[in-house]
């Protein structure tokens, strides 16, 4: 319940107003009003006004076994071969129980298989350029655009982006030729 409604209910209850009248005024359910009227006798209402009991700390993660290895480690070569075949953890677990006398739980296999399936992210080379050293040029046709009333044409779009700063020069032209291409480069630079 929102704080202002809670305060209104508590105030009206303390003034001795009946539950039906409080319900009519605040639109709060009468069962809820009854709980507030009971005061601290009701353990289900947390108003925040009483001092709360100290909370339990969050549970700790399970401690690794003494060696710090998985129960699946002795079966690593076989599990790796099964993962390479595209099998899932459930079927690998079932085969471990049947064929290898595996005595541990499914979650051990699930965690082990997920670590095997985890791939390292694809690496990209970060290319460093000095200011003005390199740029990228994109040139192509755009979408049909109204050129004259009733006539559509596709313009040519030119974009030159400097690698160091990311600044771009953009221009639209209606014709293309080597001369225009060279002129666009000169304007951009």
C-alpha positions as CSV (number, residue, x, y, z in Angstrom):
1,X,0.0,0.0,0.0
2,X,1.3,3.5,-0.8
3,X,2.5,5.6,2.1
4,X,-0.2,8.3,1.9
5,X,-3.0,5.7,1.9
6,X,-1.4,3.8,4.8
7,X,-1.2,7.0,6.8
8,X,-4.8,7.9,6.0
9,X,-6.0,4.5,7.1
10,X,-4.0,4.7,10.3
11,X,-5.3,8.2,11.1
12,X,-8.9,7.3,10.4
13,X,-8.6,4.1,12.5
14,X,-7.1,6.1,15.4
15,X,-10.0,8.5,15.2
16,X,-12.5,5.6,15.7
17,X,-14.1,5.7,12.3
18,X,-15.7,2.5,11.2
19,X,-14.1,0.2,8.7
20,X,-16.9,0.6,6.1
21,X,-16.6,4.4,6.2
22,X,-12.8,4.2,5.9
23,X,-13.3,1.9,2.9
24,X,-15.7,4.3,1.3
25,X,-13.3,7.3,1.8
26,X,-10.0,5.6,0.8
27,X,-11.1,2.7,-1.4
28,X,-8.8,0.4,0.6
29,X,-10.0,-3.2,1.1
30,X,-11.8,-3.7,4.5
31,X,-9.5,-6.7,5.3
32,X,-6.5,-4.5,5.0
33,X,-8.1,-1.9,7.2
34,X,-8.8,-4.6,9.8
35,X,-5.2,-5.5,9.8
36,X,-4.2,-1.9,10.5
37,X,-6.9,-1.6,13.2
38,X,-5.4,-4.7,14.9
39,X,-2.1,-2.8,15.1
40,X,1.0,-4.7,16.1
41,X,-1.0,-7.8,16.9
42,X,-1.0,-8.7,13.2
43,X,2.4,-10.0,12.1
44,X,1.4,-9.7,8.4
45,X,1.6,-6.0,8.2
46,X,5.0,-4.4,7.7
47,X,4.6,-0.7,8.2
48,X,8.3,0.1,8.7
49,X,7.6,2.0,11.9
50,X,8.8,-0.8,14.2
51,X,12.4,-1.7,14.6
52,X,12.9,-4.6,12.3
53,X,14.8,-7.8,13.3
54,X,18.2,-8.2,11.9
55,X,18.1,-9.8,8.5
56,X,19.9,-13.0,7.6
57,X,22.9,-12.5,5.3
58,X,22.5,-13.9,1.8
59,X,23.5,-17.5,1.3
60,X,27.1,-18.2,0.4
61,X,27.9,-20.0,-2.9
62,X,28.8,-23.6,-2.4
63,X,32.4,-24.2,-1.5
64,X,34.5,-26.0,-4.1
65,X,35.7,-29.4,-3.2
66,X,39.2,-29.8,-1.8
67,X,40.9,-30.1,-5.2
68,X,38.7,-27.4,-6.7
69,X,37.9,-29.6,-9.7
70,X,34.6,-30.7,-11.2
71,X,33.3,-34.2,-10.6
72,X,33.3,-34.5,-14.4
73,X,37.0,-33.9,-14.7
74,X,38.0,-37.6,-14.9
75,X,35.6,-37.9,-17.9
76,X,36.7,-34.8,-19.7
77,X,38.0,-36.4,-22.9
78,X,34.8,-38.3,-23.4
79,X,32.5,-35.4,-22.5
80,X,34.5,-33.1,-24.9
81,X,34.0,-35.6,-27.7
82,X,30.3,-35.7,-27.0
83,X,30.0,-31.9,-26.9
84,X,31.8,-31.8,-30.3
85,X,29.2,-34.2,-31.7
86,X,26.5,-31.6,-30.6
87,X,25.0,-33.6,-27.8
88,X,23.3,-31.8,-24.9
89,X,24.1,-32.1,-21.2
90,X,21.1,-34.3,-20.4
91,X,22.0,-37.0,-22.8
92,X,25.7,-36.8,-21.7
93,X,24.6,-37.2,-18.1
94,X,22.4,-40.2,-18.9
95,X,25.3,-41.9,-20.7
96,X,27.7,-41.1,-17.9
97,X,25.4,-42.8,-15.4
98,X,24.8,-45.8,-17.6
99,X,28.3,-46.3,-19.1
100,X,30.7,-44.8,-16.7
101,X,29.1,-45.4,-13.3
102,X,28.8,-41.6,-12.7
103,X,27.6,-41.0,-9.1
104,X,27.1,-37.2,-9.1
105,X,24.2,-34.9,-10.0
106,X,23.1,-33.6,-13.3
107,X,24.0,-30.0,-12.3
108,X,27.7,-31.0,-12.2
109,X,27.5,-32.1,-15.8
110,X,25.4,-29.1,-16.9
111,X,28.0,-26.7,-15.4
112,X,30.9,-28.6,-16.9
113,X,29.3,-28.8,-20.4
114,X,28.4,-25.1,-20.3
115,X,32.0,-24.2,-19.6
116,X,33.1,-26.4,-22.5
117,X,30.6,-24.8,-24.8
118,X,31.6,-21.2,-23.8
119,X,33.5,-19.6,-26.6
120,X,36.0,-16.9,-26.3
121,X,34.7,-13.7,-27.9
122,X,35.8,-13.0,-31.5
123,X,38.8,-10.8,-31.5
124,X,39.1,-7.7,-33.6
125,X,42.1,-5.7,-34.3
126,X,42.0,-2.1,-33.1
127,X,43.6,0.0,-35.7
128,X,45.2,3.2,-34.6
129,X,45.5,6.1,-37.0
130,X,47.1,9.5,-36.7
131,X,44.9,12.6,-37.4
132,X,44.3,13.0,-41.1
133,X,46.2,9.7,-42.0
134,X,43.2,7.7,-43.2
135,X,39.6,8.0,-44.1
136,X,36.8,5.8,-45.4
137,X,34.6,6.7,-48.4
138,X,31.1,5.4,-49.1
139,X,29.5,6.2,-52.4
140,X,26.2,4.9,-53.8
141,X,22.7,5.5,-54.9
142,X,20.0,6.5,-52.5
143,X,16.3,6.0,-52.4
144,X,14.0,7.4,-55.1
145,X,13.5,11.1,-54.3
146,X,11.2,13.8,-55.7
147,X,13.4,15.7,-58.1
148,X,10.8,17.8,-59.9
149,X,7.0,17.8,-59.4
150,X,5.9,14.4,-60.5
151,X,9.4,13.1,-61.3
152,X,11.5,10.9,-59.1
153,X,15.2,10.2,-59.4
154,X,17.8,8.4,-57.3
155,X,20.5,10.7,-56.0
156,X,24.1,9.7,-55.4
157,X,25.2,9.8,-51.8
158,X,28.9,10.6,-50.9
159,X,30.2,10.1,-47.3
160,X,33.8,10.5,-46.3
161,X,34.6,9.7,-42.6
162,X,38.0,10.4,-41.0
163,X,39.2,7.3,-39.0
164,X,40.9,9.3,-36.2
165,X,38.0,11.6,-35.2
166,X,35.0,10.0,-36.8
167,X,34.0,13.3,-38.4
168,X,32.0,12.9,-41.6
169,X,31.5,14.9,-44.8
170,X,28.2,14.1,-46.6
171,X,27.0,15.4,-49.9
172,X,24.2,14.4,-52.3
173,X,24.6,14.8,-56.1
174,X,22.3,14.0,-59.0
175,X,24.9,12.9,-61.5
176,X,28.0,10.9,-61.3
177,X,31.3,11.0,-63.2
178,X,35.0,10.8,-62.5
179,X,35.1,14.6,-62.4
180,X,32.3,14.7,-59.8
181,X,33.9,11.9,-57.8
182,X,37.2,13.9,-57.7
183,X,35.5,17.1,-56.9
184,X,33.6,15.4,-53.9
185,X,37.0,14.2,-52.5
186,X,38.5,17.7,-52.8
187,X,35.5,19.3,-51.0
188,X,35.6,16.7,-48.3
189,X,39.3,17.2,-47.6
